[in-house]
Amino acid sequence: MLWNHALSYFFAGAFLTNAVPHLVCGVMGRPFQTPFARPRGEGLSSSTMNVWWGFFNLVVGYVLICRVGHFDLQSTPDVLALGAGILLLALFTARHFGRFNGGNLSQSS
């Protein structure tokens, strides 16, 4: 696997992971943080904006997986690159958004 394909799959995992909370909150009709809110990344955006942002993330994730190289689910390096992007962004967003949504229990004492 070429290094640029691995990088593409890594970022695809990050974009696909980022799509999840935005689409879920949007479909549930709940506001959630987006880059378009004020303050950026901390303020809340409408559920409609979250659906658009989540859909955009899905499209970018699709392009990075399906249009760069030849992603193969049976290729360990391909899956590891995608999984690393998923895991790292999930851990980052859990800590970042946990401050606003009650997920950071170490600060609630």
C-alpha positions in Angstrom: 0.0 0.0 0.0 1.3 3.5 -0.9 1.7 6.0 2.0 -0.7 8.4 0.4 -3.4 5.7 0.3 -2.8 4.9 4.0 -3.1 8.7 4.7 -6.3 8.8 2.7 -7.9 5.9 4.6 -6.8 7.4 7.9 -8.6 10.6 7.1 -11.6 8.7 5.7 -12.0 7.1 9.1 -11.8 10.5 10.8 -14.5 12.0 8.5 -16.8 8.9 8.8 -16.5 9.1 12.6 -17.2 12.8 12.6 -20.4 12.1 10.5 -22.0 10.0 13.2 -22.7 12.5 16.0 -23.8 15.2 13.5 -26.2 12.9 11.7 -27.6 11.4 14.9 -28.2 14.8 16.5 -29.6 16.2 13.3 -32.0 13.4 12.8 -33.1 13.5 16.4 -33.8 17.3 16.0 -31.1 18.3 18.5 -28.6 21.0 18.2 -24.9 20.1 18.4 -21.5 21.8 18.0 -20.2 22.4 14.4 -17.4 24.5 13.0 -20.1 27.0 11.9 -21.3 27.9 15.4 -20.0 30.7 17.6 -17.7 30.2 19.3 -16.4 27.9 16.7 -16.6 24.2 17.7 -18.2 25.1 21.0 -21.5 26.8 20.2 -24.5 24.9 19.0 -25.7 24.7 15.5 -29.2 23.7 14.4 -30.3 20.2 13.7 -30.6 21.0 10.0 -27.0 22.3 9.9 -25.8 19.1 11.6 -27.5 17.0 9.0 -25.7 18.9 6.2 -22.4 18.8 8.1 -22.8 15.0 8.8 -23.7 14.3 5.1 -20.7 16.3 3.9 -18.5 14.2 6.2 -20.0 11.0 4.8 -19.3 12.2 1.2 -15.7 13.1 2.0 -15.2 9.8 3.8 -16.6 7.9 0.8 -14.4 9.7 -1.7 -11.3 9.1 0.4 -12.0 5.3 0.7 -13.6 4.5 -2.6 -11.9 6.9 -5.0 -8.3 6.8 -3.7 -6.4 3.6 -4.3 -8.2 0.3 -4.0 -9.4 -0.1 -0.4 -9.7 -3.8 0.5 -11.5 -4.9 3.7 -9.3 -8.0 3.7 -6.1 -6.0 3.6 -4.8 -5.5 7.2 -2.9 -2.3 6.4 -5.9 -0.8 4.7 -8.2 -1.6 7.7 -5.6 -0.5 10.2 -5.2 2.9 8.6 -9.0 3.3 8.5 -9.4 2.1 12.1 -6.6 4.4 13.4 -8.5 7.4 11.9 -11.7 6.2 13.5 -10.2 5.5 16.9 -8.1 8.7 17.2 -10.9 11.0 16.1 -13.4 9.2 18.4 -11.0 9.6 21.4 -10.4 13.3 20.6 -14.1 14.1 20.1 -15.0 12.2 23.3 -12.7 14.4 25.3 -13.5 17.6 23.5 -17.3 17.4 23.4 -17.5 15.7 26.8 -16.7 19.1 28.3 -20.0 20.4 26.8 -22.2 17.4 26.9 -21.5 15.8 30.3 -19.2 13.1 29.1 -16.1 14.2 31.0 -16.9 12.8 34.5 -13.5 13.7 35.9 -14.5 17.4 35.9 -18.0 17.0 37.5 -16.8 16.4 41.1 
